[in-house]
Amino acid sequence: MEFQIAETVETMQARLADVRHTLGVIAEEIAEGDGKRAHEVAQLAEEQRKLTAALTRAEEEAEAASARRAQEARVQARVDLDALLVRTGVHRAQFLEAYRNANLELGLYFQSLEAAGPLVRACSTSFGPMPQDVNALRDLALGNLPAESLNGLKPDTGANWKTSFPVVPMYSRTGE
């Protein structure tokens, strides 16, 4: 519909320009003493009046359609923003839970490693710690595994690229 209104406006503008041009030509002819086409003036003047009125209505319709589109875009932007804010809140809550859990799990990991040392010594023979126990502890070392766990992920290179949160060993105050 909006395309049709624009097309109608353009068509009417072109026709109005033609009518005005023709009226101008006839006026020049009359001024030069040639009145052969003088009878066309009334008909062209009426057509000009009707075209001007129709063009005004069509331009108002086009303006109203444009205003409706702008309003619809604002409404859609509001819907999109509201949904995005909800999603962002959910992501923040999930991040905070995961961040807390990562710090707690790292703390528990180090507590477990620390507790394993005396147990490895307790399992030792007169020849020293059992190789399978030492190897089992070595296999549990983090090494480069945290960085490797990020393989396939792409870092943020936008405005937030410097934002980071360290993961440090944390322990529950309640002794969970």
C-alpha positions in Angstrom: 0.0 0.0 0.0 2.8 2.4 0.9 4.5 1.8 -2.4 1.3 2.4 -4.2 0.8 5.7 -2.3 4.4 6.8 -3.3 3.8 5.7 -6.9 0.5 7.6 -6.9 2.2 10.8 -5.5 4.9 10.6 -8.1 2.4 10.0 -10.9 0.2 13.0 -9.7 3.3 15.2 -9.4 4.3 14.4 -12.9 0.8 15.0 -14.3 0.5 18.3 -12.3 3.8 19.4 -13.8 2.5 18.6 -17.3 -0.7 20.5 -16.7 1.2 23.6 -15.3 3.6 23.4 -18.3 0.7 23.2 -20.7 -1.1 26.2 -19.0 2.1 28.1 -19.3 2.5 27.4 -22.9 -1.1 28.4 -23.6 -0.6 31.6 -21.6 2.4 32.5 -23.7 0.4 31.7 -26.9 -2.4 34.0 -25.7 0.1 36.7 -24.9 1.4 36.5 -28.4 -2.0 36.8 -29.8 -2.7 33.2 -30.6 -5.9 32.2 -28.8 -6.6 28.9 -30.6 -6.2 26.9 -27.3 -7.8 29.3 -24.9 -10.8 27.0 -24.6 -8.5 24.4 -22.9 -7.6 26.8 -20.0 -10.7 26.2 -18.0 -10.5 22.4 -18.3 -6.8 22.4 -17.4 -7.3 24.8 -14.5 -10.0 22.4 -13.1 -7.7 19.4 -13.7 -4.9 21.4 -11.9 -7.2 22.1 -8.9 -8.3 18.4 -8.7 -4.7 17.2 -9.0 -3.5 19.6 -6.3 -6.3 18.4 -3.9 -5.6 14.7 -4.7 -1.9 15.2 -4.4 -2.3 16.9 -1.0 -4.4 13.9 0.2 -1.9 11.4 -1.2 1.0 13.2 0.5 -0.9 13.3 3.8 -1.6 9.5 3.4 2.1 8.9 2.7 3.1 11.0 5.7 0.6 9.1 7.9 1.9 5.7 6.6 5.4 6.8 7.4 4.4 7.9 10.9 2.7 4.4 11.4 5.9 2.7 10.2 7.9 4.7 12.6 5.5 4.0 15.5 5.5 0.3 14.6 9.4 0.3 14.6 9.4 2.0 18.0 7.0 -0.6 19.4 9.0 -3.4 18.0 12.2 -1.9 19.3 10.6 -1.7 22.8 9.5 -5.4 22.6 13.0 -6.4 21.4 14.7 -4.3 24.2 12.4 -5.7 26.9 13.2 -9.3 25.8 16.9 -8.5 25.5 16.9 -7.1 29.0 15.3 -10.2 30.4 17.7 -12.4 28.6 20.7 -10.3 29.8 19.4 -10.6 33.4 19.2 -14.4 33.0 22.7 -14.6 31.5 24.1 -12.4 34.3 22.5 -14.7 37.0 23.8 -17.8 35.3 27.3 -16.2 35.0 27.3 -15.2 38.7 26.3 -18.8 39.7 28.9 -20.3 37.4 31.6 -17.9 38.6 30.8 -18.6 42.2 30.8 -22.4 41.5 34.1 -22.1 39.5 35.8 -20.4 42.5 34.3 -22.9 45.0 35.3 -25.9 42.8 38.8 -24.6 42.4 39.0 -24.3 46.2 37.7 -27.8 46.7 40.1 -29.1 44.0 43.1 -27.6 45.9 41.8 -28.8 49.3 41.5 -32.3 47.8 45.1 -32.1 46.4 46.3 -30.9 49.7 44.6 -33.7 51.6 46.0 -36.3 49.1 49.6 -35.5 50.1 49.5 -37.0 53.6 47.5 -39.9 52.3 50.0 -40.7 49.6 52.7 -40.6 52.3 50.6 -42.8 54.6 50.3 -45.4 51.7 54.1 -45.3 51.1 56.3 -48.3 51.7 59.9 -48.4 52.8 60.8 -47.7 49.2 58.8 -44.4 49.2 55.4 -43.4 47.7 53.7 -45.8 45.4 54.3 -44.9 41.7 50.6 -45.3 40.9 49.7 -42.8 43.7 52.2 -40.3 42.5 51.1 -40.8 38.9 47.4 -40.5 39.9 48.2 -37.1 41.5 50.2 -36.0 38.5 47.3 -36.9 36.2 45.0 -34.7 38.3 47.2 -31.5 37.8 45.5 -28.7 36.0 48.5 -27.7 33.8 47.1 -26.1 30.7 43.7 -27.7 30.9 41.8 -24.5 31.9 43.1 -22.8 28.7 42.5 -25.9 26.6 38.9 -26.0 27.9 38.3 -22.8 26.0 39.3 -24.2 22.7 36.7 -23.5 20.0 35.5 -20.3 21.8 36.1 -16.8 20.4 37.2 -14.0 22.7 35.3 -10.8 22.8 37.1 -8.1 20.7 34.4 -5.5 21.2 34.0 -2.9 23.9 34.2 -5.5 26.7 37.4 -7.2 25.6 39.2 -6.1 28.8 36.5 -7.4 31.1 37.7 -10.5 33.0 37.1 -12.0 36.4 39.8 -14.0 38.0 39.0 -17.5 39.3 40.7 -18.0 42.6 40.3 -20.9 45.1 37.4 -20.1 47.4 36.0 -22.0 50.3 32.5 -22.1 51.8 32.2 -20.4 55.2 29.7 -23.0 56.2 32.1 -25.9 55.5 29.9 -27.5 52.8 
